[in-house]
Structure formats: structure tokens, C-alpha cells
Amino acid sequence: MSSSGVMSVAGFTRPAKLSRDVSESLIKMKNNLFVVISACLLLLTSSCIASNEVKVHLDEEFSLKSGQTAVISGENLKIEFIEVTEDSRCPKGVTCIWEGRVSCLVEITYRESLHSVVLTEPALTKFPPDQSFQEYKFDYHIEPYPEASVDIAKEEYRLYLKISK
């Protein structure tokens, strides 16, 4: 930069103040762009999380697929269906010496505390099983029921629940 306040870069001359103003504007634009991109990523992430949550009420039947969470309205309670851990139910169309059972792992968040619980349903029962947790009662059923020579993929399982006090 010369004593006259003119800057020469690669053979071009411009006033030094203009160069400083341009630099400051570029920094502001860069910061604004960062804020906009961060906000967009936050919105995208939160919408992905929200799609795995369903809001339900006490005494309302609902179903969950693996990885999905139910938030119980008005209660400090969430339940996530993790996976089916066992399915030894005797398939339709097959004669078995034992009717079998199906078990699934759920994670219950109650008052900010996480609890892992296994729900087990005996096969061929007329009434859905129930299980107590704190002051709640869970009536549940796991589908689909196995059929002879038909494999059930993990993502096909559904946990049907009704939570009451």
C-alpha cells in the first residue's frame, strides 16, 4: 500500500478502504451462510427424529415398528420398540409339541430414567398378555403371526400396545 492510501494487487490499484470493506462484507456473508446452513440442518435432523415418534393417549391402542417411539400425552412416559428378541411360536399350519412364544425388547423412559424391559407373549392365547410398570399396565400383542415356510423380516414386526393406569 502506498502512502496515498491506494493498494496495488496483481497490477490493479484500488483504495485500501474499499478492500477492507469488501473483506468485512465477505466475512459477514460467510457467518450468515453458516447460520442459515446450521438452521437447515437442525430442521432436517429434528424432522427425522419426529417421524420416529408417535404421540398417543392413555387407553388408546397403537402400534410401533422397530425403532419407533411412543410419547404418552400428559404423562412423563415414552416407550421405544427396540426389536423382537425371540419368536418360537408354532407357525400356522404346523403341528408342534410346544406352542412357543414371542419376546421383544422395549426401552421405557419414565421420569427421565431409562428402563429396558422384555415383553413376552405366549402363542395361541385368547387374550393379549399384560405387564405392569410403575403405575401403568401395558396390554400388548406382537404381529405378524408366523406361517409355515414364510420368514418374517425384522422390519415386518409390529408391537401393538394399550397403556393404562
RODO-2510 file (C-alpha; in nm, 4 decimals, decimal comma):
residues 165
     n   res          X          Y          Z
     1     m     0,0000     0,0000     0,0000
     2     s     0,1326     0,3421    -0,0886
     3     s     0,1313     0,6477     0,1381
     4     s    -0,1672     0,7815    -0,0610
     5     g    -0,3942     0,5013     0,0705
     6     v    -0,4027     0,3110    -0,2611
     7     m    -0,3406    -0,0618    -0,2667
     8     s    -0,1863    -0,2403    -0,5642
     9     v    -0,2640    -0,6087    -0,6097
    10     a    -0,1528    -0,8021    -0,9194
    11     g    -0,1164    -0,4837    -1,1181
    12     f    -0,4591    -0,3435    -1,0209
    13     t    -0,4909    -0,0462    -0,7946
    14     r    -0,7824     0,0303    -0,5629
    15     p    -0,8305     0,2323    -0,2496
    16     a    -0,7331     0,0429     0,0707
    17     k    -1,0662     0,1306     0,2408
    18     l    -1,2596    -0,0454    -0,0392
    19     s    -1,0513    -0,3615     0,0092
    20     r    -1,1195    -0,3568     0,3857
    21     d    -1,4955    -0,3032     0,3279
    22     v    -1,5092    -0,5946     0,0836
    23     s    -1,3258    -0,8212     0,3303
    24     e    -1,5628    -0,7311     0,6126
    25     s    -1,8646    -0,7906     0,3889
    26     l    -1,7321    -1,1316     0,2858
    27     i    -1,6794    -1,2288     0,6493
    28     k    -2,0347    -1,1210     0,7382
    29     m    -2,1757    -1,3155     0,4406
    30     k    -1,9748    -1,6228     0,5417
    31     n    -2,1059    -1,6009     0,9007
    32     n    -2,4654    -1,5549     0,7803
    33     l    -2,4323    -1,8505     0,5439
    34     f    -2,3033    -2,0643     0,8310
    35     v    -2,6062    -1,9687     1,0445
    36     v    -2,8507    -2,0467     0,7611
    37     i    -2,6908    -2,3855     0,6857
    38     s    -2,6859    -2,4763     1,0566
    39     a    -3,0546    -2,3871     1,0915
    40     c    -3,1435    -2,6001     0,7869
    41     l    -2,9505    -2,8992     0,9226
    42     l    -3,1206    -2,8628     1,2594
    43     l    -3,4636    -2,8605     1,0944
    44     l    -3,3814    -3,1653     0,8835
    45     t    -3,2486    -3,3561     1,1847
    46     s    -3,5456    -3,2707     1,4042
    47     s    -3,7930    -3,3753     1,1345
    48     c    -3,6187    -3,7131     1,1050
    49     i    -3,6393    -3,7653     1,4798
    50     a    -4,0019    -3,6566     1,4915
    51     s    -4,1002    -3,9088     1,2223
    52     n    -3,9909    -4,1921     1,4546
    53     e    -4,2127    -4,0657     1,7365
    54     v    -4,5866    -4,1076     1,7671
    55     k    -4,7982    -3,9222     2,0208
    56     v    -5,0643    -4,1327     2,1912
    57     h    -5,3007    -4,1115     2,4881
    58     l    -5,3613    -4,3493     2,7760
    59     d    -5,6170    -4,6225     2,6964
    60     e    -5,5594    -4,5777     2,3203
    61     e    -5,4363    -4,8738     2,1169
    62     f    -5,1402    -4,8007     1,8888
    63     s    -4,8648    -4,9879     1,7100
    64     l    -4,4911    -4,9395     1,6835
    65     k    -4,2412    -5,0728     1,4343
    66     s    -3,8853    -5,1469     1,5367
    67     g    -3,7025    -4,8244     1,6254
    68     q    -4,0210    -4,6246     1,6744
    69     t    -4,1107    -4,4447     1,9997
    70     a    -4,4480    -4,3605     2,1510
    71     v    -4,4792    -4,0477     2,3644
    72     i    -4,7724    -4,0743     2,6034
    73     s    -4,9524    -3,7372     2,6167
    74     g    -4,9898    -3,5860     2,9618
    75     e    -4,7541    -3,8434     3,1150
    76     n    -4,3809    -3,8425     3,1723
    77     l    -4,3561    -4,1670     2,9746
    78     k    -4,2055    -4,2854     2,6451
    79     i    -4,1718    -4,6378     2,5119
    80     e    -3,9482    -4,7463     2,2237
    81     f    -3,9819    -5,0804     2,0452
    82     i    -3,6219    -5,1943     2,0043
    83     e    -3,6538    -5,5416     1,8492
    84     v    -3,8044    -5,8890     1,8626
    85     t    -3,5555    -6,0987     2,0579
    86     e    -3,7271    -6,4359     2,0173
    87     d    -4,0045    -6,5817     1,8048
    88     s    -4,0538    -6,9511     1,8716
    89     r    -4,4319    -6,9532     1,8114
    90     c    -4,5619    -7,2615     1,6362
    91     p    -4,6416    -7,1487     1,2795
    92     k    -4,9909    -7,1718     1,1354
    93     g    -5,0409    -7,4995     0,9506
    94     v    -4,7810    -7,6891     1,1566
    95     t    -4,8291    -7,9355     1,4434
    96     c    -4,5909    -7,8621     1,7308
    97     i    -4,5314    -8,0149     2,0733
    98     w    -4,4964    -7,6674     2,2264
    99     e    -4,6933    -7,3564     2,1291
   100     g    -4,3881    -7,1315     2,1686
   101     r    -4,3678    -6,7602     2,2466
   102     v    -4,2534    -6,4270     2,1115
   103     s    -4,0489    -6,1721     2,3080
   104     c    -3,9489    -5,8181     2,2319
   105     l    -3,7212    -5,5635     2,3943
   106     v    -3,8594    -5,2198     2,4710
   107     e    -3,6954    -4,9207     2,6343
   108     i    -3,9185    -4,7233     2,8652
   109     t    -3,8260    -4,3700     2,9637
   110     y    -4,0100    -4,2793     3,2805
   111     r    -3,9357    -3,9549     3,4650
   112     e    -3,6097    -3,9158     3,2693
   113     s    -3,4912    -4,2643     3,3728
   114     l    -3,4335    -4,5372     3,1108
   115     h    -3,5530    -4,8958     3,1729
   116     s    -3,5024    -5,1962     2,9423
   117     v    -3,7982    -5,4358     2,9598
   118     v    -3,8697    -5,7629     2,7784
   119     l    -4,2339    -5,8253     2,6872
   120     t    -4,3155    -6,1937     2,6298
   121     e    -4,6341    -6,3181     2,4662
   122     p    -4,7224    -6,6887     2,4764
   123     a    -4,8500    -6,8259     2,1473
   124     l    -5,2105    -6,9271     2,0879
   125     t    -5,3633    -6,7263     2,3741
   126     k    -5,7137    -6,5871     2,3500
   127     f    -5,6374    -6,2698     2,5441
   128     p    -5,3432    -6,0380     2,4965
   129     p    -5,0903    -6,0518     2,7791
   130     d    -5,0305    -5,7562     3,0068
   131     q    -4,7391    -5,6347     3,2101
   132     s    -4,7156    -5,3736     3,4835
   133     f    -4,4584    -5,0987     3,5001
   134     q    -4,4707    -4,8441     3,7839
   135     e    -4,8372    -4,7307     3,7956
   136     y    -4,9009    -4,8330     3,4319
   137     k    -5,0393    -5,1500     3,2765
   138     f    -4,9308    -5,2488     2,9249
   139     d    -5,1630    -5,4705     2,7204
   140     y    -4,9668    -5,5854     2,4157
   141     h    -4,9578    -5,8133     2,1167
   142     i    -4,6855    -5,8791     1,8592
   143     e    -4,7592    -5,9403     1,4909
   144     p    -4,7356    -6,0946     1,2367
   145     y    -4,8005    -6,4497     1,3499
   146     p    -4,5616    -6,6973     1,1812
   147     e    -4,6751    -6,9163     0,8941
   148     a    -4,5142    -7,2358     0,7707
   149     s    -4,2268    -7,1743     0,5256
   150     v    -4,2596    -6,7938     0,5496
   151     d    -3,9755    -6,5919     0,7015
   152     i    -4,0571    -6,2734     0,8915
   153     a    -3,8131    -5,9876     0,8358
   154     k    -3,7244    -5,7786     1,1420
   155     e    -3,8860    -5,4693     0,9938
   156     e    -4,2193    -5,6528     0,9489
   157     y    -4,2815    -5,6929     1,3220
   158     r    -4,5278    -5,4597     1,4936
   159     l    -4,5841    -5,4179     1,8645
   160     y    -4,9471    -5,3334     1,9423
   161     l    -4,9894    -5,1624     2,2782
   162     k    -5,2518    -5,0116     2,5007
   163     i    -5,1228    -4,8346     2,8107
   164     s    -5,3500    -4,7594     3,1042
   165     k    -5,3265    -4,6695     3,4729
***
